[in-house]
Amino acid sequence: MRIALAVVLGAIALSASVSAATAQTKYDPYPWCAEYGAGRGGDVGTNCYFMTLDQCRAAISGNGGFCRRNTFYTGPVETARSARHPR
């Protein structure tokens, strides 16, 4: 009985540590947010599902609003060198 209890408790501890490790590897891959309706006196909407600034700008084109960095973004940090466009 003690062995079975030890095995069950060991399995629970192992599954908890595995789930904690996988939770740390998940990240938000969307660095850009679109803020809609700003300055019109209406409701303001937010959409934070843009991988690039150009995608965000295309989404607000004709709708009004602006693009901003996603404050919850936890993906890779963009360096100045990788942010430049190739010549």
OpenMM code with the backbone's topology and positions (N, CA, C; nanometers):
from openmm import Vec3, app, unit

residues = "MET ARG ILE ALA LEU ALA VAL VAL LEU GLY ALA ILE ALA LEU SER ALA SER VAL SER ALA ALA THR ALA GLN THR LYS TYR ASP PRO TYR PRO TRP CYS ALA GLU TYR GLY ALA GLY ARG GLY GLY ASP VAL GLY THR ASN CYS TYR PHE MET THR LEU ASP GLN CYS ARG ALA ALA ILE SER GLY ASN GLY GLY PHE CYS ARG ARG ASN THR PHE TYR THR GLY PRO VAL GLU THR ALA ARG SER ALA ARG HIS PRO ARG".split()
positions = [
    Vec3(0.0821, -0.1191, 0.0000),
    Vec3(0.0000, 0.0000, 0.0000),
    Vec3(0.0872, 0.1264, 0.0000),
    Vec3(0.1933, 0.1252, 0.0782),
    Vec3(0.2824, 0.2411, 0.0849),
    Vec3(0.3528, 0.2639, -0.0480),
    Vec3(0.3881, 0.1564, -0.1138),
    Vec3(0.4563, 0.1685, -0.2428),
    Vec3(0.3618, 0.2288, -0.3464),
    Vec3(0.2372, 0.1836, -0.3462),
    Vec3(0.1390, 0.2374, -0.4414),
    Vec3(0.1159, 0.3862, -0.4158),
    Vec3(0.1086, 0.4257, -0.2913),
    Vec3(0.0896, 0.5659, -0.2564),
    Vec3(0.2110, 0.6491, -0.2995),
    Vec3(0.3301, 0.5958, -0.2795),
    Vec3(0.4521, 0.6650, -0.3198),
    Vec3(0.4582, 0.6807, -0.4715),
    Vec3(0.4153, 0.5784, -0.5447),
    Vec3(0.4143, 0.5854, -0.6908),
    Vec3(0.3150, 0.6917, -0.7377),
    Vec3(0.1969, 0.6951, -0.6786),
    Vec3(0.0951, 0.7938, -0.7165),
    Vec3(0.1435, 0.9354, -0.6859),
    Vec3(0.1995, 0.9568, -0.5692),
    Vec3(0.2501, 1.0894, -0.5335),
    Vec3(0.3674, 1.1299, -0.6227),
    Vec3(0.4516, 1.0344, -0.6574),
    Vec3(0.5625, 1.0630, -0.7485),
    Vec3(0.5125, 1.1022, -0.8874),
    Vec3(0.4092, 1.0339, -0.9352),
    Vec3(0.3515, 1.0659, -1.0663),
    Vec3(0.2887, 1.2047, -1.0656),
    Vec3(0.2233, 1.2404, -0.9586),
    Vec3(0.1625, 1.3740, -0.9479),
    Vec3(0.2710, 1.4810, -0.9470),
    Vec3(0.3761, 1.4586, -0.8711),
    Vec3(0.4855, 1.5562, -0.8655),
    Vec3(0.5532, 1.5699, -1.0018),
    Vec3(0.5726, 1.4603, -1.0714),
    Vec3(0.6353, 1.4639, -1.2029),
    Vec3(0.5483, 1.5375, -1.3036),
    Vec3(0.4189, 1.5121, -1.3021),
    Vec3(0.3302, 1.5804, -1.3976),
    Vec3(0.3222, 1.7298, -1.3683),
    Vec3(0.3274, 1.7693, -1.2437),
    Vec3(0.3251, 1.9114, -1.2085),
    Vec3(0.4515, 1.9820, -1.2566),
    Vec3(0.5667, 1.9163, -1.2439),
    Vec3(0.6908, 1.9805, -1.2879),
    Vec3(0.6978, 1.9877, -1.4399),
    Vec3(0.6445, 1.8884, -1.5100),
    Vec3(0.6434, 1.8910, -1.6562),
    Vec3(0.5503, 2.0002, -1.7068),
    Vec3(0.4323, 2.0148, -1.6473),
    Vec3(0.3391, 2.1182, -1.6921),
    Vec3(0.3928, 2.2578, -1.6619),
    Vec3(0.4661, 2.2749, -1.5532),
    Vec3(0.5267, 2.4051, -1.5225),
    Vec3(0.6345, 2.4389, -1.6230),
    Vec3(0.7112, 2.3409, -1.6662),
    Vec3(0.8172, 2.3651, -1.7639),
    Vec3(0.7590, 2.4007, -1.8997),
    Vec3(0.6508, 2.3358, -1.9406),
    Vec3(0.5915, 2.3679, -2.0703),
    Vec3(0.5210, 2.5023, -2.0664),
    Vec3(0.4711, 2.5441, -1.9523),
    Vec3(0.4059, 2.6744, -1.9419),
    Vec3(0.5075, 2.7862, -1.9614),
    Vec3(0.6309, 2.7660, -1.9218),
    Vec3(0.7328, 2.8684, -1.9371),
    Vec3(0.7788, 2.8814, -2.0812),
    Vec3(0.7649, 2.7761, -2.1618),
    Vec3(0.8112, 2.7826, -2.3000),
    Vec3(0.7088, 2.8442, -2.3934),
    Vec3(0.5839, 2.8557, -2.3519),
    Vec3(0.4816, 2.9179, -2.4351),
    Vec3(0.5015, 3.0686, -2.4330),
    Vec3(0.4801, 3.1305, -2.5476),
    Vec3(0.4942, 3.2748, -2.5522),
    Vec3(0.3925, 3.3335, -2.6494),
    Vec3(0.3708, 3.4614, -2.6357),
    Vec3(0.2793, 3.5343, -2.7226),
    Vec3(0.3562, 3.5775, -2.8468),
    Vec3(0.3242, 3.5213, -2.9649),
    Vec3(0.4031, 3.5508, -3.0847),
    Vec3(0.3593, 3.6764, -3.1600),
    Vec3(0.2702, 3.7553, -3.1040),
    Vec3(0.2162, 3.8704, -3.1757),
    Vec3(0.2648, 4.0014, -3.1135),
    Vec3(0.3659, 4.0658, -3.1737),
    Vec3(0.4235, 4.1857, -3.1128),
    Vec3(0.3461, 4.3151, -3.1396),
    Vec3(0.2431, 4.3139, -3.2254),
    Vec3(0.1745, 4.4385, -3.2613),
    Vec3(0.0255, 4.4319, -3.2316),
    Vec3(-0.0288, 4.5455, -3.1859),
    Vec3(-0.1717, 4.5602, -3.1575),
    Vec3(-0.2281, 4.6761, -3.2389),
    Vec3(-0.3520, 4.6623, -3.2817),
    Vec3(-0.4243, 4.7706, -3.3476),
    Vec3(-0.5281, 4.8239, -3.2500),
    Vec3(-0.5322, 4.9544, -3.2349),
    Vec3(-0.6323, 5.0216, -3.1520),
    Vec3(-0.7291, 5.0904, -3.2468),
    Vec3(-0.8526, 5.0468, -3.2481),
    Vec3(-0.9538, 5.1008, -3.3389),
    Vec3(-1.0417, 5.2039, -3.2690),
    Vec3(-1.0910, 5.2991, -3.3473),
    Vec3(-1.1912, 5.3933, -3.2980),
    Vec3(-1.1383, 5.5036, -3.2100),
    Vec3(-1.0111, 5.5227, -3.2007),
    Vec3(-0.9552, 5.6272, -3.1162),
    Vec3(-0.9865, 5.7644, -3.1753),
    Vec3(-1.0349, 5.8544, -3.0932),
    Vec3(-1.0603, 5.9908, -3.1367),
    Vec3(-1.1973, 6.0129, -3.2004),
    Vec3(-1.2779, 5.9107, -3.2115),
    Vec3(-1.4100, 5.9263, -3.2716),
    Vec3(-1.5212, 5.9328, -3.1675),
    Vec3(-1.4865, 5.9179, -3.0438),
    Vec3(-1.5860, 5.9252, -2.9385),
    Vec3(-1.6646, 5.7968, -2.9217),
    Vec3(-1.6363, 5.6965, -3.0003),
    Vec3(-1.7062, 5.5690, -2.9891),
    Vec3(-1.6281, 5.4709, -2.9043),
    Vec3(-1.6711, 5.3473, -2.9141),
    Vec3(-1.6016, 5.2420, -2.8409),
    Vec3(-1.4646, 5.2179, -2.9019),
    Vec3(-1.3693, 5.1887, -2.8185),
    Vec3(-1.2343, 5.1594, -2.8638),
    Vec3(-1.2172, 5.0080, -2.8639),
    Vec3(-1.1685, 4.9547, -2.9752),
    Vec3(-1.1435, 4.8117, -2.9859),
    Vec3(-0.9948, 4.7861, -2.9994),
    Vec3(-0.9520, 4.6701, -2.9546),
    Vec3(-0.8115, 4.6324, -2.9622),
    Vec3(-0.7997, 4.4948, -3.0253),
    Vec3(-0.7017, 4.4792, -3.1142),
    Vec3(-0.6725, 4.3514, -3.1765),
    Vec3(-0.5218, 4.3322, -3.1707),
    Vec3(-0.4767, 4.2350, -3.0941),
    Vec3(-0.3327, 4.2116, -3.0760),
    Vec3(-0.2885, 4.0824, -3.1440),
    Vec3(-0.3280, 4.0625, -3.2683),
    Vec3(-0.2920, 3.9407, -3.3409),
    Vec3(-0.2187, 3.9733, -3.4696),
    Vec3(-0.1143, 4.0565, -3.4614),
    Vec3(-0.0375, 4.0940, -3.5797),
    Vec3(0.1091, 4.0595, -3.5583),
    Vec3(0.1641, 3.9870, -3.6557),
    Vec3(0.3049, 3.9469, -3.6500),
    Vec3(0.3968, 4.0601, -3.6950),
    Vec3(0.3493, 4.1475, -3.7845),
    Vec3(0.4329, 4.2558, -3.8356),
    Vec3(0.3589, 4.3885, -3.8237),
    Vec3(0.4354, 4.4958, -3.8276),
    Vec3(0.3777, 4.6296, -3.8250),
    Vec3(0.2968, 4.6551, -3.9521),
    Vec3(0.3421, 4.6037, -4.0658),
    Vec3(0.2683, 4.6212, -4.1912),
    Vec3(0.1305, 4.5552, -4.1850),
    Vec3(0.1182, 4.4381, -4.1215),
    Vec3(-0.0109, 4.3731, -4.1048),
    Vec3(-0.1040, 4.4608, -4.0224),
    Vec3(-0.0517, 4.5187, -3.9168),
    Vec3(-0.1311, 4.6053, -3.8304),
    Vec3(-0.1770, 4.7295, -3.9058),
    Vec3(-0.0857, 4.7917, -3.9791),
    Vec3(-0.1210, 4.9122, -4.0551),
    Vec3(-0.2260, 4.8832, -4.1613),
    Vec3(-0.2185, 4.7673, -4.2250),
    Vec3(-0.3187, 4.7299, -4.3245),
    Vec3(-0.4556, 4.7119, -4.2595),
    Vec3(-0.4587, 4.6612, -4.1377),
    Vec3(-0.5852, 4.6384, -4.0687),
    Vec3(-0.6540, 4.7690, -4.0291),
    Vec3(-0.5772, 4.8711, -3.9929),
    Vec3(-0.6385, 4.9975, -3.9514),
    Vec3(-0.6616, 5.0917, -4.0690),
    Vec3(-0.6094, 5.0576, -4.1847),
    Vec3(-0.6236, 5.1428, -4.3028),
    Vec3(-0.7714, 5.1606, -4.3368),
    Vec3(-0.8164, 5.2845, -4.3370),
    Vec3(-0.9552, 5.3151, -4.3674),
    Vec3(-1.0485, 5.3039, -4.2487),
    Vec3(-1.0032, 5.2451, -4.1394),
    Vec3(-1.0867, 5.2302, -4.0206),
    Vec3(-1.0571, 5.3346, -3.9143),
    Vec3(-0.9412, 5.3938, -3.9233),
    Vec3(-0.8984, 5.4848, -3.8177),
    Vec3(-0.8341, 5.4056, -3.7053),
    Vec3(-0.7560, 5.4711, -3.6286),
    Vec3(-0.6884, 5.4058, -3.5180),
    Vec3(-0.5385, 5.4143, -3.5336),
    Vec3(-0.4675, 5.3343, -3.4557),
    Vec3(-0.3223, 5.3355, -3.4603),
    Vec3(-0.2690, 5.2001, -3.4172),
    Vec3(-0.1417, 5.1763, -3.4465),
    Vec3(-0.0741, 5.0529, -3.4069),
    Vec3(0.0191, 5.0819, -3.2900),
    Vec3(0.0301, 4.9866, -3.2021),
    Vec3(0.1201, 4.9981, -3.0874),
    Vec3(0.1817, 4.8621, -3.0587),
    Vec3(0.2899, 4.8626, -2.9822),
    Vec3(0.3533, 4.7379, -2.9396),
    Vec3(0.2608, 4.6640, -2.8429),
    Vec3(0.2605, 4.5330, -2.8512),
    Vec3(0.1839, 4.4495, -2.7596),
    Vec3(0.2610, 4.4396, -2.6282),
    Vec3(0.2026, 4.4879, -2.5201),
    Vec3(0.2713, 4.4861, -2.3912),
    Vec3(0.2814, 4.3458, -2.3325),
    Vec3(0.2047, 4.2500, -2.3864),
    Vec3(0.2092, 4.1121, -2.3388),
    Vec3(0.2976, 4.0234, -2.4261),
    Vec3(0.3648, 4.0813, -2.5239),
    Vec3(0.4504, 4.0051, -2.6142),
    Vec3(0.5685, 3.9482, -2.5372),
    Vec3(0.5889, 3.8182, -2.5507),
    Vec3(0.6981, 3.7520, -2.4797),
    Vec3(0.7851, 3.6703, -2.5743),
    Vec3(0.7769, 3.6988, -2.7021),
    Vec3(0.8549, 3.6264, -2.8015),
    Vec3(0.9975, 3.6761, -2.8088),
    Vec3(1.0679, 3.6365, -2.9135),
    Vec3(1.2070, 3.6785, -2.9287),
    Vec3(1.2190, 3.8301, -2.9404),
    Vec3(1.3241, 3.8837, -2.8830),
    Vec3(1.3472, 4.0276, -2.8872),
    Vec3(1.4067, 4.0634, -3.0229),
    Vec3(1.3509, 4.1659, -3.0838),
    Vec3(1.3975, 4.2105, -3.2147),
    Vec3(1.5149, 4.3060, -3.1940),
    Vec3(1.6273, 4.2754, -3.2552),
    Vec3(1.7433, 4.3625, -3.2425),
    Vec3(1.7416, 4.4664, -3.3532),
    Vec3(1.8231, 4.5693, -3.3388),
    Vec3(1.8286, 4.6756, -3.4394),
    Vec3(1.8737, 4.6217, -3.5735),
    Vec3(1.9636, 4.5265, -3.5740),
    Vec3(2.0136, 4.4705, -3.6994),
    Vec3(1.9048, 4.3907, -3.7716),
    Vec3(1.8264, 4.3099, -3.6993),
    Vec3(1.7235, 4.2295, -3.7638),
    Vec3(1.6021, 4.3130, -3.8026),
    Vec3(1.5870, 4.4310, -3.7430),
    Vec3(1.4730, 4.5157, -3.7735),
    Vec3(1.4921, 4.5929, -3.9043),
    Vec3(1.6163, 4.6067, -3.9485),
    Vec3(1.6428, 4.6809, -4.0717),
    Vec3(1.5995, 4.6011, -4.1944),
    Vec3(1.5589, 4.6753, -4.2951),
    Vec3(1.5243, 4.6116, -4.4209),
    Vec3(1.6500, 4.5909, -4.5033),
    Vec3(1.6612, 4.4789, -4.5732),
    Vec3(1.7796, 4.4584, -4.6573),
    Vec3(1.7815, 4.5561, -4.7733),
    Vec3(1.9014, 4.5931, -4.8137),
    Vec3(1.9134, 4.6887, -4.9238),
    Vec3(1.9201, 4.6184, -5.0552),
] * unit.nanometer
topology = app.Topology()
chain = topology.addChain("A")
for resn in residues:
    res = topology.addResidue(resn, chain)
    for name in ("N", "CA", "C"):
        topology.addAtom(name, app.Element.getBySymbol(name[0]), res)
